[in-house]
Amino acid sequence: MKILVLLKQTFDTEEEIVLVNNALNESGVKYVINPYDEYALEQAVLLKEQQGAEVTVVTAGPVRAEEALRTAIAVGADRAVLIDDESLAGDEYTISKVLVAFAKQESYDLILAGHMSVDDGAAQIGPRVAEELGLPHISTITSLVIDGQTARAEKDVEGDLETIEVTLPVLLTAQQGLNEPRYPTLPGIMKAKKKPIERVTAADLGIDTAAIASKTAILNQYLPEKKTAGRILTGELAEQAAELVDVLRNEVKVV
């Protein structure tokens, strides 16, 4: 079985977000593997241990993303590829096109990804890649069993559980609860330091960068306003109701 894991490097969720001149300040920031992608990676490594799968991880990003790839190798991935080309930076439309171009170079039985990234929360990459590759897609899975050419996945659906069976190849996106991601071991870290990271560019992938230019642009970024202290209404119940309606209508202006 050949497995491809789509990986993204994101801000550590414990980091403080600072904006400078309408742009994210990356100075001194710690980056990690996107938490939802960790579930996808762990599932790939588990399948490797159980069924002898070959695991490839790929990310489209800057040079610093190599750290995330080496972490992936340290926990059990066999091959790591960095799509390192500034001309390929863009939104979900662009990145999905780039990942599809890479995935088409080889045949994979299973493609795994996190269901969303914690930095933008768009949850678009997995479905877009599946659509472009013509693969069936199951999102936000919390359980997975591979039996021969059949995948059986479970996912939460509005307080209930849905079980879906599909024939490989398939693309699945991982949700919290699928597994418990492992920490890299010291031998794994040492091995990862020596493992070469493959690098590819737009030319290597045969991509026309103009044809996959972003469809969206960030016009403004700002931090949410700090919450003000709450207001306690007093008086009789009818008086409180009247005051509440007045506040909602004239101050908050939501009714």
GROMACS elastic network, one bead per residue, 0.5 to 0.9 nm:
[ bonds ]
;  ai    aj funct       b0    kb
    1    47     6  0.88869   500
    1    48     6  0.83146   500
    1    51     6  0.77383   500
    1    52     6  0.71683   500
    1    54     6  0.62976   500
    1    55     6  0.86846   500
    1   108     6  0.76385   500
    1   109     6  0.60033   500
    1   110     6  0.77948   500
    2    53     6  0.57096   500
    2    55     6  0.62891   500
    2    56     6  0.78611   500
    2   107     6  0.76889   500
    2   108     6  0.50771   500
    2   109     6  0.53924   500
    2   110     6  0.66189   500
    2   111     6  0.86919   500
    3    44     6  0.67057   500
    3    47     6  0.89410   500
    3    48     6  0.87217   500
    3    53     6  0.67854   500
    3    54     6  0.60172   500
    3    56     6  0.61985   500
    3    57     6  0.84683   500
    3   108     6  0.57582   500
    3   109     6  0.60754   500
    3   111     6  0.57303   500
    3   112     6  0.74758   500
    4    44     6  0.81341   500
    4    54     6  0.85139   500
    4    55     6  0.60150   500
    4    57     6  0.58160   500
    4    58     6  0.74788   500
    4   103     6  0.79297   500
    4   108     6  0.65625   500
    4   109     6  0.82663   500
    4   110     6  0.63887   500
    4   112     6  0.62846   500
    4   113     6  0.86029   500
    5    37     6  0.80995   500
    5    40     6  0.67482   500
    5    41     6  0.62757   500
    5    44     6  0.73709   500
    5    55     6  0.73297   500
    5    56     6  0.61491   500
    5    58     6  0.63927   500
    5    59     6  0.87284   500
    5   110     6  0.85200   500
    5   111     6  0.57963   500
    5   113     6  0.57739   500
    5   114     6  0.89331   500
    6    37     6  0.73794   500
    6    40     6  0.82080   500
    6    41     6  0.84913   500
    6    56     6  0.87519   500
    6    57     6  0.60720   500
    6    58     6  0.54318   500
    6    59     6  0.62085   500
    6    60     6  0.89770   500
    6    99     6  0.79338   500
    6   111     6  0.74579   500
    6   112     6  0.63082   500
    6   114     6  0.77271   500
    6   125     6  0.89577   500
    6   126     6  0.84224   500
    7    33     6  0.71751   500
    7    34     6  0.72896   500
    7    37     6  0.58515   500
    7    38     6  0.82730   500
    7    40     6  0.85833   500
    7    41     6  0.81340   500
    7    57     6  0.65335   500
    7    58     6  0.58420   500
    7    59     6  0.50348   500
    7    60     6  0.81222   500
    7    68     6  0.81971   500
    7    69     6  0.80827   500
    7   112     6  0.89800   500
    7   113     6  0.67519   500
    7   114     6  0.78022   500
    8    32     6  0.85931   500
    8    33     6  0.60750   500
    8    34     6  0.56463   500
    8    37     6  0.71078   500
    8    58     6  0.83604   500
    8    59     6  0.57281   500
    8    60     6  0.73826   500
    8    61     6  0.77654   500
    8    65     6  0.77679   500
    8    68     6  0.78330   500
    8   114     6  0.89221   500
    8   117     6  0.74732   500
    9    31     6  0.63742   500
    9    32     6  0.55545   500
    9    34     6  0.55120   500
    9    59     6  0.79410   500
    9    61     6  0.78704   500
    9    64     6  0.85565   500
    9    65     6  0.58346   500
    9    66     6  0.89425   500
    9    67     6  0.85693   500
    9    68     6  0.61299   500
    9    69     6  0.87628   500
    9   117     6  0.88778   500
   10    13     6  0.82988   500
   10    30     6  0.87256   500
   10    31     6  0.54916   500
   10    32     6  0.55795   500
   10    33     6  0.60858   500
   10    34     6  0.52734   500
   10    35     6  0.84911   500
   10    65     6  0.89115   500
   10   117     6  0.75499   500
   10   118     6  0.71746   500
   10   119     6  0.63897   500
   11    14     6  0.81543   500
   11    15     6  0.67691   500
   11    17     6  0.88790   500
   11    26     6  0.88805   500
   11    29     6  0.71984   500
   11    30     6  0.63058   500
   11    32     6  0.61865   500
   11    33     6  0.83862   500
   11    34     6  0.78554   500
   11   118     6  0.81289   500
   11   119     6  0.70126   500
   12    15     6  0.54444   500
   12    16     6  0.89380   500
   12    29     6  0.78547   500
   12    30     6  0.57263   500
   12    31     6  0.51630   500
   12    32     6  0.54637   500
   12    33     6  0.82334   500
   12    34     6  0.82004   500
   12    35     6  0.89411   500
   13    16     6  0.82199   500
   13    31     6  0.88593   500
   13    32     6  0.86089   500
   13    35     6  0.87364   500
   13   118     6  0.78488   500
   13   119     6  0.87846   500
   14    30     6  0.89572   500
   15    29     6  0.68948   500
   15    30     6  0.71262   500
   15    31     6  0.88957   500
   16    29     6  0.85025   500
   17    24     6  0.72825   500
   17    25     6  0.75401   500
   17    26     6  0.88098   500
   17   223     6  0.83190   500
   18    23     6  0.84303   500
   18    24     6  0.60830   500
   18    25     6  0.55049   500
   18    26     6  0.81750   500
   18   223     6  0.83986   500
   19    22     6  0.58313   500
   19    23     6  0.52934   500
   19    25     6  0.54744   500
   19   221     6  0.77851   500
   19   222     6  0.73011   500
   19   223     6  0.78978   500
   20    23     6  0.52855   500
   20    24     6  0.62765   500
   20    25     6  0.58954   500
   21    24     6  0.83174   500
   21    25     6  0.89685   500
   22   219     6  0.89760   500
   22   220     6  0.64739   500
   22   221     6  0.56590   500
   22   222     6  0.71574   500
   23   220     6  0.85139   500
   23   221     6  0.69862   500
   23   222     6  0.89673   500
   24   221     6  0.83383   500
   25    28     6  0.87053   500
   25    29     6  0.81596   500
   26    29     6  0.53439   500
   26    30     6  0.85360   500
   31    34     6  0.87496   500
   31    64     6  0.85138   500
   31    65     6  0.83615   500
   31    67     6  0.85538   500
   31    68     6  0.81142   500
   32    35     6  0.79134   500
   32    65     6  0.87548   500
   32    67     6  0.81674   500
   32    68     6  0.63090   500
   33    36     6  0.83660   500
   33    37     6  0.67142   500
   33    38     6  0.65201   500
   33    65     6  0.87501   500
   33    67     6  0.88110   500
   33    68     6  0.54987   500
   33    69     6  0.83750   500
   33    71     6  0.81804   500
   33    72     6  0.84735   500
   34    37     6  0.52323   500
   34    38     6  0.65203   500
   34    68     6  0.89872   500
   34   114     6  0.77844   500
   34   116     6  0.85502   500
   34   117     6  0.59437   500
   34   118     6  0.65876   500
   34   119     6  0.84234   500
   35    38     6  0.51293   500
   35    39     6  0.71440   500
   35   114     6  0.77420   500
   35   117     6  0.75995   500
   35   118     6  0.73723   500
   35   176     6  0.87360   500
   36    39     6  0.54618   500
   36    40     6  0.68854   500
   36    41     6  0.89794   500
   36   113     6  0.76707   500
   36   115     6  0.64499   500
   36   116     6  0.66231   500
   36   117     6  0.67687   500
   36   118     6  0.79151   500
   36   173     6  0.86043   500
   36   174     6  0.63684   500
   36   175     6  0.63152   500
   36   176     6  0.68019   500
   37    41     6  0.61454   500
   37    42     6  0.85327   500
   37   112     6  0.82749   500
   37   113     6  0.55880   500
   37   115     6  0.76939   500
   37   116     6  0.80820   500
   37   117     6  0.77690   500
   37   173     6  0.85242   500
   37   174     6  0.71964   500
   37   175     6  0.88657   500
   38    41     6  0.50197   500
   38    42     6  0.60240   500
   38    43     6  0.85184   500
   38    72     6  0.86296   500
   38   113     6  0.86581   500
   38   114     6  0.73391   500
   38   174     6  0.87157   500
   38   180     6  0.88561   500
   38   181     6  0.61181   500
   38   182     6  0.87654   500
   39    42     6  0.51187   500
   39    43     6  0.61500   500
   39    44     6  0.86544   500
   39   113     6  0.82003   500
   39   114     6  0.68469   500
   39   174     6  0.59852   500
   39   175     6  0.70887   500
   39   176     6  0.70261   500
   39   177     6  0.82657   500
   39   178     6  0.65216   500
   39   179     6  0.62481   500
   39   180     6  0.71107   500
   39   181     6  0.59142   500
   40    43     6  0.52187   500
   40    44     6  0.63378   500
   40    45     6  0.88284   500
   40   112     6  0.54188   500
   40   113     6  0.52698   500
   40   114     6  0.57620   500
   40   115     6  0.89088   500
   40   172     6  0.84509   500
   40   173     6  0.71020   500
   40   174     6  0.54955   500
   40   175     6  0.83787   500
   40   178     6  0.84095   500
   40   179     6  0.88640   500
   40   181     6  0.88682   500
   41    44     6  0.51241   500
   41    45     6  0.63159   500
   41    46     6  0.86500   500
   41    55     6  0.87707   500
   41    57     6  0.80754   500
   41    72     6  0.72426   500
   41    75     6  0.86080   500
   41    76     6  0.87372   500
   41    77     6  0.79413   500
   41   112     6  0.74897   500
   41   113     6  0.77659   500
   41   114     6  0.86840   500
   41   181     6  0.79098   500
   42    45     6  0.51236   500
   42    46     6  0.61185   500
   42    47     6  0.86452   500
   42    75     6  0.80021   500
   42    76     6  0.85088   500
   42   179     6  0.71697   500
   42   180     6  0.74765   500
   42   181     6  0.53226   500
   42   182     6  0.70052   500
   43    46     6  0.50358   500
   43    47     6  0.62372   500
   43    48     6  0.85848   500
   43   112     6  0.82559   500
   43   144     6  0.83523   500
   43   174     6  0.87058   500
   43   178     6  0.77812   500
   43   179     6  0.70268   500
   43   181     6  0.83044   500
   44    47     6  0.51823   500
   44    48     6  0.62272   500
   44    49     6  0.87700   500
   44    53     6  0.78879   500
   44    54     6  0.86348   500
   44    55     6  0.65401   500
   44    76     6  0.87830   500
   44    77     6  0.80644   500
   44   110     6  0.88741   500
   44   111     6  0.89752   500
   44   112     6  0.74547   500
   45    49     6  0.62373   500
   45    50     6  0.85897   500
   45    53     6  0.80089   500
   45    54     6  0.87345   500
   45    55     6  0.71113   500
   45    75     6  0.76257   500
   45    76     6  0.57814   500
   45    77     6  0.66138   500
   46    49     6  0.51049   500
   46    50     6  0.61171   500
   46    51     6  0.84017   500
   46    53     6  0.89674   500
   46    76     6  0.89630   500
   47    51     6  0.55574   500
   47    52     6  0.69790   500
   47    53     6  0.61616   500
   47    54     6  0.89892   500
   47   146     6  0.82387   500
   48    51     6  0.54102   500
   48    54     6  0.63382   500
   48    55     6  0.71254   500
   48    76     6  0.84036   500
   48    77     6  0.87661   500
   49    52     6  0.57591   500
   49    53     6  0.73475   500
   50    53     6  0.80072   500
   54    77     6  0.77866   500
   54    78     6  0.64410   500
   54    79     6  0.83376   500
   55    76     6  0.80171   500
   55    77     6  0.51490   500
   55    78     6  0.52834   500
   55    79     6  0.65073   500
   55    80     6  0.87316   500
   56    77     6  0.61906   500
   56    78     6  0.59598   500
   56    80     6  0.57954   500
   56    81     6  0.76415   500
   57    69     6  0.71009   500
   57    72     6  0.73468   500
   57    73     6  0.84204   500
   57    77     6  0.68420   500
   57    78     6  0.80803   500
   57    79     6  0.62834   500
   57    81     6  0.62719   500
   57    82     6  0.86576   500
   58    69     6  0.76384   500
   58    79     6  0.85086   500
   58    80     6  0.58635   500
   58    82     6  0.59269   500
   58    83     6  0.74006   500
   58    99     6  0.80572   500
   58   102     6  0.86140   500
   59    65     6  0.74947   500
   59    66     6  0.87249   500
   59    68     6  0.88325   500
   59    69     6  0.77737   500
   59    80     6  0.83807   500
   59    81     6  0.66000   500
   59    82     6  0.53315   500
   59    83     6  0.60945   500
   59    84     6  0.85852   500
   59    99     6  0.79659   500
   60    65     6  0.81723   500
   60    81     6  0.85854   500
   60    82     6  0.59972   500
   60    84     6  0.63259   500
   60    85     6  0.80796   500
   60    88     6  0.80489   500
   60    89     6  0.79666   500
   60    95     6  0.70914   500
   60    98     6  0.76371   500
   60    99     6  0.74603   500
   61    64     6  0.78418   500
   61    65     6  0.59867   500
   61    66     6  0.86771   500
   61    82     6  0.70464   500
   61    83     6  0.63194   500
   61    84     6  0.57915   500
   61    85     6  0.75303   500
   61    86     6  0.80289   500
   61    88     6  0.85490   500
   61    89     6  0.72985   500
   62    65     6  0.56977   500
   62    66     6  0.79912   500
   62    82     6  0.83143   500
   62    83     6  0.81585   500
   62    84     6  0.57990   500
   62    85     6  0.74639   500
   62    86     6  0.74328   500
   62    89     6  0.88412   500
   63    66     6  0.58278   500
   63    67     6  0.84487   500
   63    82     6  0.80459   500
   63    84     6  0.66566   500
   64    67     6  0.60741   500
   64    68     6  0.80331   500
   65    68     6  0.53658   500
   65    69     6  0.66791   500
   65    70     6  0.89220   500
   65    82     6  0.75442   500
   66    69     6  0.50213   500
   66    70     6  0.62124   500
   66    71     6  0.86452   500
   66    80     6  0.87763   500
   66    81     6  0.86875   500
   66    82     6  0.68452   500
   66   197     6  0.74446   500
   67    70     6  0.51856   500
   67    71     6  0.63219   500
   67    72     6  0.87317   500
   68    71     6  0.50964   500
   68    72     6  0.63192   500
   68    73     6  0.88298   500
   69    73     6  0.63610   500
   69    74     6  0.86280   500
   69    77     6  0.88045   500
   69    79     6  0.89392   500
   69    80     6  0.59331   500
   69    81     6  0.75996   500
   69    82     6  0.77794   500
   69   192     6  0.87948   500
   69   197     6  0.77976   500
   70    74     6  0.61074   500
   70    75     6  0.87802   500
   70    77     6  0.89410   500
   70    80     6  0.76158   500
   70   189     6  0.77200   500
   70   192     6  0.53544   500
   70   193     6  0.69171   500
   70   195     6  0.79825   500
   70   197     6  0.79538   500
   71    75     6  0.64526   500
   71    76     6  0.88395   500
   71    77     6  0.88822   500
   71   183     6  0.89961   500
   71   184     6  0.69012   500
   71   188     6  0.85964   500
   71   189     6  0.71841   500
   71   192     6  0.72035   500
   72    75     6  0.53877   500
   72    76     6  0.65150   500
   72    77     6  0.56341   500
   72    78     6  0.87478   500
   72    80     6  0.78513   500
   72   184     6  0.82835   500
   72   192     6  0.83534   500
   73    76     6  0.51425   500
   73    78     6  0.62621   500
   73    79     6  0.71162   500
   73    80     6  0.70966   500
   73   184     6  0.87008   500
   73   188     6  0.73531   500
   73   189     6  0.79211   500
   73   191     6  0.79716   500
   73   192     6  0.54711   500
   73   193     6  0.89907   500
   73   195     6  0.80054   500
   74    77     6  0.71367   500
   74   183     6  0.86801   500
   74   184     6  0.53319   500
   74   185     6  0.69663   500
   74   186     6  0.83115   500
   74   187     6  0.79077   500
   74   190     6  0.77433   500
   74   191     6  0.67562   500
   74   192     6  0.51702   500
   74   193     6  0.84959   500
   75   182     6  0.70487   500
   75   183     6  0.68365   500
   75   185     6  0.71822   500
   75   188     6  0.63311   500
   75   189     6  0.80433   500
   75   192     6  0.88670   500
   76   184     6  0.84000   500
   76   188     6  0.75713   500
   77    80     6  0.73411   500
   79   195     6  0.85104   500
   79   196     6  0.85477   500
   79   197     6  0.76638   500
   79   198     6  0.81111   500
   80   195     6  0.87719   500
   80   196     6  0.79794   500
   80   197     6  0.55388   500
   80   198     6  0.62745   500
   80   199     6  0.88126   500
   81   197     6  0.58526   500
   81   199     6  0.58034   500
   81   200     6  0.74118   500
   82   197     6  0.68927   500
   82   198     6  0.60818   500
   82   200     6  0.64609   500
   82   201     6  0.88078   500
   83    88     6  0.85200   500
   83    98     6  0.83515   500
   83    99     6  0.86647   500
   83   102     6  0.87020   500
   83   198     6  0.83816   500
   83   199     6  0.57895   500
   83   201     6  0.58755   500
   83   202     6  0.80836   500
   84    88     6  0.81377   500
   84   199     6  0.62814   500
   84   200     6  0.61585   500
   84   201     6  0.58805   500
   84   202     6  0.85265   500
   85    88     6  0.55972   500
   85    89     6  0.73570   500
   85   200     6  0.77151   500
   85   201     6  0.53111   500
   85   202     6  0.66065   500
   86    89     6  0.54967   500
   86   201     6  0.89254   500
   87    90     6  0.84586   500
   87   201     6  0.88762   500
   87   202     6  0.76079   500
   87   209     6  0.67086   500
   88    94     6  0.71280   500
   88    95     6  0.73089   500
   88    98     6  0.73299   500
   88   201     6  0.83689   500
   88   202     6  0.69629   500
   88   207     6  0.89667   500
   88   209     6  0.65853   500
   88   212     6  0.83775   500
   88   213     6  0.81576   500
   89    94     6  0.72979   500
   89    95     6  0.71329   500
   89   213     6  0.87797   500
   89   214     6  0.84510   500
   90    93     6  0.75784   500
   90    94     6  0.53474   500
   90    95     6  0.62788   500
   90   212     6  0.88595   500
   90   213     6  0.70556   500
   90   214     6  0.53264   500
   90   215     6  0.85918   500
   90   216     6  0.85041   500
   90   217     6  0.86952   500
   91    94     6  0.53847   500
   91    95     6  0.62007   500
   91    96     6  0.85243   500
   91   213     6  0.84394   500
   91   214     6  0.53832   500
   91   215     6  0.71204   500
   91   216     6  0.65743   500
   91   217     6  0.77810   500
   92    95     6  0.51721   500
   92    96     6  0.58623   500
   92    97     6  0.84476   500
   92   122     6  0.79655   500
   92   123     6  0.89520   500
   92   124     6  0.64417   500
   92   125     6  0.60458   500
   92   128     6  0.83399   500
   92   214     6  0.77887   500
   92   215     6  0.86188   500
   92   216     6  0.87991   500
   93    96     6  0.54455   500
   93    97     6  0.63869   500
   93    98     6  0.88720   500
   93   124     6  0.83344   500
   93   125     6  0.78790   500
   93   128     6  0.77055   500
   93   212     6  0.74157   500
   93   213     6  0.80489   500
   93   214     6  0.62449   500
   93   215     6  0.67479   500
   93   216     6  0.85602   500
   94    97     6  0.52264   500
   94    98     6  0.63622   500
   94    99     6  0.88315   500
   94   209     6  0.88095   500
   94   212     6  0.53579   500
   94   213     6  0.60391   500
   94   214     6  0.54786   500
   94   215     6  0.79292   500
   95    98     6  0.50061   500
   95    99     6  0.62038   500
   95   100     6  0.85316   500
   95   125     6  0.75467   500
   95   212     6  0.86742   500
   95   214     6  0.87412   500
   96    99     6  0.51104   500
   96   100     6  0.60458   500
   96   101     6  0.85791   500
   96   124     6  0.83772   500
   96   125     6  0.55764   500
   96   126     6  0.79774   500
   96   128     6  0.61793   500
   96   129     6  0.55469   500
   96   132     6  0.84548   500
   97   100     6  0.50918   500
   97   101     6  0.62294   500
   97   102     6  0.87739   500
   97   128     6  0.82965   500
   97   129     6  0.73031   500
   97   132     6  0.78843   500
   97   207     6  0.88385   500
   97   212     6  0.68564   500
   98   101     6  0.51738   500
   98   102     6  0.64758   500
   98   103     6  0.87740   500
   98   202     6  0.81525   500
   98   205     6  0.79952   500
   98   207     6  0.76385   500
   98   212     6  0.83665   500
   99   102     6  0.50960   500
   99   103     6  0.60980   500
   99   104     6  0.86051   500
   99   125     6  0.89144   500
   99   129     6  0.71587   500
  100   104     6  0.60747   500
  100   105     6  0.88541   500
  100   128     6  0.89189   500
  100   129     6  0.58397   500
  100   130     6  0.85287   500
  100   132     6  0.68206   500
  100   133     6  0.67880   500
  101   104     6  0.53715   500
  101   105     6  0.69558   500
  101   205     6  0.60593   500
  101   206     6  0.78303   500
  101   207     6  0.74469   500
  102   105     6  0.55548   500
  102   106     6  0.78761   500
  102   205     6  0.63743   500
  103   106     6  0.60177   500
  103   107     6  0.73460   500
  103   108     6  0.77041   500
  103   111     6  0.89890   500
  103   129     6  0.89870   500
  103   133     6  0.83159   500
  104   107     6  0.68626   500
  104   108     6  0.88482   500
  104   133     6  0.77271   500
  105   205     6  0.82388   500
  107   169     6  0.89868   500
  108   111     6  0.68494   500
  108   169     6  0.68420   500
  108   170     6  0.87626   500
  109   149     6  0.86108   500
  109   168     6  0.58167   500
  109   170     6  0.68277   500
  109   171     6  0.88316   500
  110   168     6  0.67919   500
  110   169     6  0.54016   500
  110   170     6  0.53576   500
  110   171     6  0.59914   500
  110   172     6  0.77647   500
  111   126     6  0.89582   500
  111   130     6  0.87826   500
  111   169     6  0.78866   500
  111   170     6  0.64188   500
  111   172     6  0.63473   500
  111   173     6  0.84852   500
  112   126     6  0.81637   500
  112   170     6  0.86445   500
  112   171     6  0.58561   500
  112   172     6  0.50829   500
  112   173     6  0.57575   500
  112   174     6  0.72596   500
  113   116     6  0.82044   500
  113   125     6  0.83778   500
  113   126     6  0.63686   500
  113   171     6  0.78922   500
  113   172     6  0.65023   500
  113   174     6  0.61505   500
  114   117     6  0.69771   500
  114   123     6  0.83715   500
  114   125     6  0.89974   500
  114   126     6  0.77189   500
  114   139     6  0.89559   500
  114   140     6  0.79167   500
  114   172     6  0.83410   500
  114   173     6  0.50099   500
  114   175     6  0.67319   500
  115   121     6  0.89090   500
  115   123     6  0.56315   500
  115   124     6  0.81153   500
  115   125     6  0.81818   500
  115   126     6  0.68027   500
  115   127     6  0.89848   500
  115   139     6  0.64388   500
  115   140     6  0.56083   500
  115   141     6  0.85227   500
  115   172     6  0.82663   500
  115   174     6  0.52750   500
  115   175     6  0.61279   500
  116   119     6  0.87738   500
  116   120     6  0.80129   500
  116   121     6  0.54131   500
  116   122     6  0.62070   500
  116   124     6  0.71942   500
  116   125     6  0.76794   500
  116   126     6  0.81565   500
  116   140     6  0.89832   500
  116   173     6  0.81679   500
  116   174     6  0.85615   500
  116   175     6  0.86592   500
  117   120     6  0.60672   500
  117   121     6  0.52195   500
  117   122     6  0.71426   500
  117   123     6  0.68386   500
  118   121     6  0.53895   500
  118   122     6  0.87552   500
  119   122     6  0.87304   500
  120   123     6  0.83224   500
  121   124     6  0.85505   500
  122   125     6  0.80103   500
  123   126     6  0.71103   500
  123   127     6  0.79261   500
  124   127     6  0.57071   500
  124   128     6  0.59912   500
  124   129     6  0.85491   500
  125   128     6  0.52187   500
  125   129     6  0.60345   500
  125   130     6  0.85349   500
  126   129     6  0.53329   500
  126   130     6  0.61877   500
  126   131     6  0.86564   500
  126   137     6  0.79944   500
  126   139     6  0.79906   500
  126   171     6  0.72709   500
  126   172     6  0.74513   500
  126   173     6  0.63874   500
  127   130     6  0.51186   500
  127   131     6  0.61166   500
  127   132     6  0.86293   500
  127   137     6  0.67167   500
  127   138     6  0.85436   500
  127   139     6  0.79292   500
  127   171     6  0.82253   500
  127   172     6  0.88749   500
  127   173     6  0.85343   500
  128   131     6  0.51589   500
  128   132     6  0.61860   500
  128   133     6  0.86168   500
  129   132     6  0.51471   500
  129   133     6  0.61180   500
  129   134     6  0.84386   500
  129   135     6  0.83990   500
  129   171     6  0.83010   500
  130   133     6  0.51838   500
  130   134     6  0.59061   500
  130   136     6  0.65659   500
  130   137     6  0.60852   500
  130   170     6  0.78819   500
  130   171     6  0.60363   500
  130   172     6  0.87935   500
  131   134     6  0.50459   500
  131   135     6  0.62878   500
  131   136     6  0.78747   500
  131   137     6  0.81700   500
  132   135     6  0.78412   500
  135   168     6  0.88129   500
  135   169     6  0.68241   500
  135   170     6  0.55376   500
  135   171     6  0.65192   500
  136   166     6  0.76381   500
  136   167     6  0.85154   500
  136   168     6  0.85384   500
  136   169     6  0.76857   500
  136   170     6  0.52195   500
  136   171     6  0.63496   500
  136   172     6  0.85397   500
  137   166     6  0.89377   500
  137   170     6  0.59950   500
  137   172     6  0.57123   500
  137   173     6  0.79985   500
  138   141     6  0.69607   500
  138   153     6  0.77994   500
  138   155     6  0.84667   500
  138   164     6  0.80487   500
  138   166     6  0.89465   500
  138   170     6  0.80099   500
  138   171     6  0.66946   500
  138   172     6  0.50310   500
  138   173     6  0.65774   500
  139   155     6  0.76020   500
  139   171     6  0.84292   500
  139   172     6  0.57748   500
  139   174     6  0.68831   500
  139   175     6  0.80486   500
  140   154     6  0.86262   500
  140   155     6  0.60353   500
  140   156     6  0.75837   500
  140   172     6  0.75868   500
  140   173     6  0.52405   500
  140   176     6  0.81199   500
  140   178     6  0.88653   500
  141   144     6  0.73088   500
  141   153     6  0.62130   500
  141   154     6  0.55263   500
  141   156     6  0.74195   500
  141   172     6  0.71237   500
  141   173     6  0.62807   500
  141   174     6  0.51163   500
  141   175     6  0.54963   500
  141   176     6  0.83663   500
  141   177     6  0.84332   500
  141   178     6  0.66073   500
  142   153     6  0.73732   500
  142   154     6  0.56446   500
  142   155     6  0.52608   500
  142   156     6  0.72710   500
  142   174     6  0.67610   500
  142   175     6  0.57562   500
  142   176     6  0.67852   500
  142   177     6  0.53225   500
  142   179     6  0.76706   500
  143   152     6  0.80440   500
  143   153     6  0.54233   500
  143   155     6  0.70256   500
  143   174     6  0.88595   500
  143   177     6  0.78111   500
  143   178     6  0.51968   500
  143   179     6  0.79077   500
  144   151     6  0.69643   500
  144   152     6  0.57053   500
  144   154     6  0.66173   500
  144   178     6  0.76457   500
  145   150     6  0.82710   500
  145   151     6  0.57834   500
  145   152     6  0.51648   500
  145   153     6  0.65079   500
  146   149     6  0.72226   500
  146   150     6  0.58363   500
  146   152     6  0.64172   500
  146   153     6  0.86835   500
  147   150     6  0.52162   500
  147   151     6  0.63331   500
  147   152     6  0.80129   500
  148   151     6  0.80355   500
  148   168     6  0.87478   500
  149   166     6  0.85281   500
  149   167     6  0.56746   500
  149   168     6  0.53129   500
  149   169     6  0.79542   500
  150   165     6  0.67870   500
  150   166     6  0.57805   500
  150   168     6  0.59602   500
  150   169     6  0.88544   500
  151   164     6  0.81541   500
  151   165     6  0.56521   500
  151   166     6  0.53569   500
  151   167     6  0.61346   500
  151   168     6  0.66820   500
  151   169     6  0.88995   500
  151   170     6  0.81630   500
  152   163     6  0.69268   500
  152   164     6  0.56859   500
  152   166     6  0.65784   500
  152   167     6  0.88741   500
  153   162     6  0.82603   500
  153   163     6  0.57265   500
  153   164     6  0.53579   500
  153   165     6  0.64470   500
  153   166     6  0.83605   500
  153   172     6  0.87208   500
  154   161     6  0.66827   500
  154   162     6  0.55177   500
  154   164     6  0.63336   500
  154   165     6  0.89296   500
  155   160     6  0.84999   500
  155   161     6  0.58024   500
  155   162     6  0.53724   500
  155   163     6  0.66762   500
  155   164     6  0.83120   500
  155   175     6  0.83211   500
  156   159     6  0.64987   500
  156   160     6  0.57939   500
  156   162     6  0.62924   500
  157   160     6  0.51424   500
  157   161     6  0.57521   500
  157   162     6  0.64402   500
  158   161     6  0.81604   500
  166   169     6  0.84849   500
  166   170     6  0.74241   500
  167   170     6  0.70856   500
  168   171     6  0.87316   500
  174   177     6  0.85801   500
  174   178     6  0.66536   500
  175   178     6  0.60719   500
  175   179     6  0.89711   500
  176   179     6  0.74191   500
  176   180     6  0.86306   500
  177   180     6  0.73474   500
  182   185     6  0.88782   500
  184   187     6  0.83323   500
  184   188     6  0.60243   500
  184   189     6  0.63993   500
  185   189     6  0.61359   500
  185   190     6  0.86683   500
  186   189     6  0.50262   500
  186   190     6  0.62387   500
  186   191     6  0.85818   500
  187   190     6  0.51330   500
  187   191     6  0.61230   500
  187   192     6  0.85547   500
  188   191     6  0.50669   500
  188   192     6  0.60770   500
  188   193     6  0.87146   500
  189   192     6  0.50344   500
  189   193     6  0.63414   500
  190   193     6  0.52680   500
  190   194     6  0.69069   500
  191   194     6  0.54868   500
  191   195     6  0.63715   500
  192   195     6  0.50440   500
  192   196     6  0.81996   500
  193   196     6  0.80565   500
  200   203     6  0.79648   500
  200   204     6  0.57505   500
  200   205     6  0.72670   500
  201   204     6  0.51298   500
  201   205     6  0.64708   500
  201   206     6  0.86652   500
  201   207     6  0.86996   500
  202   205     6  0.51642   500
  202   206     6  0.60437   500
  202   207     6  0.51277   500
  202   208     6  0.74627   500
  202   209     6  0.72535   500
  203   207     6  0.61950   500
  203   208     6  0.82733   500
  204   207     6  0.78483   500
  207   210     6  0.87495   500
  207   211     6  0.81555   500
  207   212     6  0.81910   500
  208   211     6  0.54494   500
  208   212     6  0.69359   500
  209   212     6  0.54465   500
  209   213     6  0.63119   500
  210   213     6  0.53517   500
  212   215     6  0.84766   500
  214   217     6  0.73233   500
  218   221     6  0.74291   500
  222   225     6  0.88552   500
  223   226     6  0.87517   500
  224   227     6  0.86904   500
  225   228     6  0.88466   500
  227   230     6  0.86615   500
  233   239     6  0.86854   500
  233   240     6  0.56955   500
  233   241     6  0.87590   500
  233   243     6  0.75877   500
  233   244     6  0.77586   500
  234   237     6  0.82050   500
  234   239     6  0.77880   500
  234   240     6  0.61439   500
  235   238     6  0.81151   500
  235   239     6  0.59038   500
  235   240     6  0.61396   500
  236   239     6  0.51611   500
  236   240     6  0.62321   500
  236   241     6  0.86956   500
  237   240     6  0.50824   500
  237   241     6  0.62007   500
  237   242     6  0.86565   500
  238   241     6  0.51104   500
  238   242     6  0.62178   500
  238   243     6  0.86359   500
  239   242     6  0.51250   500
  239   243     6  0.61342   500
  239   244     6  0.85168   500
  240   243     6  0.50950   500
  240   244     6  0.60226   500
  240   245     6  0.86185   500
  241   244     6  0.50779   500
  241   245     6  0.62426   500
  241   246     6  0.86264   500
  242   245     6  0.52314   500
  242   246     6  0.62278   500
  242   247     6  0.87318   500
  243   246     6  0.50175   500
  243   247     6  0.61809   500
  243   248     6  0.86378   500
  244   247     6  0.51532   500
  244   248     6  0.61848   500
  244   249     6  0.85356   500
  245   248     6  0.51604   500
  245   249     6  0.60212   500
  245   250     6  0.84063   500
  245   255     6  0.80987   500
  246   249     6  0.51812   500
  246   250     6  0.57654   500
  246   251     6  0.75255   500
  247   250     6  0.54400   500
  247   252     6  0.62175   500
  247   253     6  0.77763   500
  248   251     6  0.59287   500
  248   253     6  0.55044   500
  248   254     6  0.56990   500
  248   255     6  0.60616   500
  249   252     6  0.62492   500
  249   254     6  0.59766   500
  250   253     6  0.53373   500
  250   254     6  0.84221   500
  250   255     6  0.84547   500
  251   254     6  0.85312   500
  252   255     6  0.82963   500
